[in-house]
Amino acid sequence: MSDEATPHDPARDATRDIADVAAVEVIVTAAVHLMSAAAVKCGLAEDGPDGDGRQYLDLDEARKLITALAALVTASAPDIGNQHARSLRDGLRSLQLAFREASPFPDAPGEGPGEKLTGPVS
């Protein structure tokens, strides 16, 4: 028998770690990342020079993130449970409204980011 330690395999460790995480947790974590990125792109970050995040405003990027979030929330809602789905829907709706408010030319009802999946937001 060898006295050498078993070689450390980071890929195997990562696979073992992810195998221990419930699907609901992975979905919610992905949704939170999308929400955070969309909030920043909607100009909602608080670390700008004047205490706001207008310097990060990028509505084209925000639209993509919000639409991806709407797709994830809509598709996963039946599987993640009402409590998680409700919280994610509330966050999504807030982002859709923030997008509309930040836009100099708001989309028509039902045409905003993710609204084809969620219905019109007002």
Beta strands, then each sheet from edge to edge (+ up, - down):
end
